[in-house]
Amino acid sequence: MMIKHIEMLEQLSRPSIDFPKDSALILLDELKDAVLRVKRARKWFLVDPLTKAFVKACMIMRISRIKSMTLMKAIIRTIRVLRQIVSKEYRLIQIGVQEAWRLSELASSWGHKTAREWRNNRSYIILQALTLEWLSRLFGGFMKIM
């Protein structure tokens, strides 16, 4: 009984041979899901051509194991780029950063001591982006936002 328990613990402590296959499958499934999300959101046209080509190559190759750390990093980077395209928060941050910098510069030139901290405040940046979007809708799209 004790010997079986020790053998079972030893098997669990050894790295699994299938682990690289599992991680490759997880990454490729995540890549497929990210591509589907982007296409369902109808934002595939926003994906740069190099990323599109990489995604197509990954889907054609039918990878069963990922041996190269560089390939793994490239897949992860591609997943991150695709998620950012779909993410509303990321788009708001892109829009709001410029406005937050402008307003913090203006306030600091007027003598506000903590105005420079606004640049790194995520909530403030998103608030500025939402304000710009609201103003754009209010004026019927007269103001262009990114």
C-alpha positions, 0 to 999 in steps of 0.5 A, spaced: 500 500 500 505 504 501 509 502 495 503 504 491 502 511 494 510 512 493 510 510 486 504 515 485 507 521 488 513 519 483 509 519 477 506 526 479 512 529 481 515 527 474 514 532 468 509 529 463 511 528 456 505 530 454 505 537 457 508 541 451 503 538 447 498 540 452 501 547 452 501 548 444 494 546 444 492 551 449 495 556 446 493 554 439 486 554 441 486 561 445 489 563 438 483 561 434 478 564 440 482 570 439 481 570 431 474 568 432 472 574 437 476 579 432 472 576 426 465 576 430 466 583 432 467 585 425 474 588 426 479 583 422 480 589 417 484 592 423 489 587 424 495 588 420 498 584 415 503 581 418 499 578 424 494 576 419 499 572 415 502 569 422 495 567 424 494 563 417 501 560 417 499 557 424 493 555 422 496 551 416 501 548 420 497 544 425 502 544 430 502 538 435 508 541 439 512 547 440 519 546 441 521 554 440 520 559 445 521 564 440 514 561 436 511 561 443 512 568 444 510 570 437 503 566 438 502 569 445 504 576 442 499 575 437 493 573 442 495 579 446 494 584 439 488 580 437 485 581 444 487 589 444 483 590 438 476 587 441 477 590 447 473 596 449 477 598 454 484 598 450 481 603 445 478 608 450 485 608 453 488 609 446 484 615 445 484 618 452 492 618 453 493 624 449 487 628 452 490 626 459 497 628 457 494 635 455 490 636 461 495 635 466 500 639 462 495 645 462 493 644 470 501 643 472 502 650 468 497 653 472 500 651 478 496 644 480 501 640 484 499 633 483 497 634 475 502 630 473 500 624 476 493 624 472 497 621 466 498 615 469 491 614 472 488 609 468 481 611 471 482 618 469 484 616 462 478 612 461 474 618 463 477 623 458 476 618 453 469 617 455 468 624 455 471 625 448 466 620 445 460 623 449 462 630 446 463 627 439 456 624 439 453 630 442 456 634 436 454 629 431 460 626 429 463 633 428 469 631 432 474 626 430 476 621 435 482 617 433 
